[in-house]
């Protein structure tokens, strides 16, 4: 139980639960968990999303928009909301006036998580893929875990599920500091970077939050951390965190990767070691150095919960990736289309590096949708640098994510920076249709198109592919240029 909004919440007792912002990755996952636990779940959101389709398929009622009338329509005992919804929203004000308990997503998820043997995956980047890898390993090892991650896991076809085992794997979000509510049995920090500028004024503030999170884990349980990351190094340099399991390149860490071989067309093979002793070969279908590191974290976590290396490596070889993490969309006339969730310069740079390893000869057309005005204002120069290696850049308007526009902050900040770097092949598009038209007019056989961003850009990748297929109706899956 948890004290939230001046009331105790017993999540085991059946309730009518209404989720505001149910269409997001995290909230939709929580909705599925609560539905599986026997609660009567409903929700609302401002926009239709991919996740709403799955929610509706489960029989969960969804209303569009946020209105206090929902309280009469669904008669909830508990309202759960995302941090993006202000505390003075009319629906929340009316709920409190009626005596309905109001809680944030993390408050409820932490109740479910802290009552189990939880594997908590935190970090500015790589959380979804790492927690997806661990979930698949635990599932194939027969642990029947409960899972709550921020993106759909291709191998189990959802982003959350209720398992009968005591193990739970969860992606823990640092964006609003709510990850400090969780007390994992196994804790992972993939990296620490400056992001969520609206909540963390400086990089030091982010490191401090991760320090509090690390100290909140269950007593004497391990902290698995990427020792290659500068933010993690800063965290560990305080000397206040004990029982640290490190991972990175070479054999100098607890877990290390050597003999790394990138495969043409995608995938990586490497040799994994623990404490300097070679354990064996790891074969990944997913690409990029960042996924080698993610898989090392997954191996370390699996070891901590008693899963043998051979079983974990076998599961990793089957891992297809998480939805929207450098996801193959399709191809026509020897033009390949990929989609990715990257919305921070470091994530974009990692995806671009993965493309360079997998498809070194293909010119890359990148369609980028910046996410949040605050992030764009703080990092537009870094975004330009991350995008500068592409053949051509198409910039969409900023996806606000409920933020108020900031005067002078638009995609033109990134475009102007690219032009200043002599990257003149950058275009600012007014909408999806213009971006699709420009891409289709520009690409040639042998090119690769990447749509990237955390907003609603995932729909654009299919739109571009469909337009290309209409232009080249006879085209098929041509040989991949590596």
ZIWO-V888791 format. One record per helix or strand of 3 or more residues. SS is the DSSP state (H for helix, E for strand). FROM is the first residue (numbers start at 1). TO is the last residue. If there is no record, write none. Layout:
ss={SS:SS}
from={FROM:FROM}
to={TO:TO}
//
This chain:
ss={E:E:E:H:E:H:E:H:E:H:E:H:E:H:E:E:E:H:E:H:E:H:E:E:E:E:H:H:E:E:H:E:H:E:H:E:H:E:H}
from={2:7:16:25:40:50:61:70:78:90:101:105:117:127:146:158:167:178:186:203:223:230:244:255:268:277:289:309:327:335:345:364:373:392:412:426:432:448:458}
to={4:9:20:36:45:57:64:74:81:97:104:114:122:140:153:161:171:181:189:215:226:236:249:262:274:284:304:318:332:340:358:371:387:399:420:428:442:452:471}
//
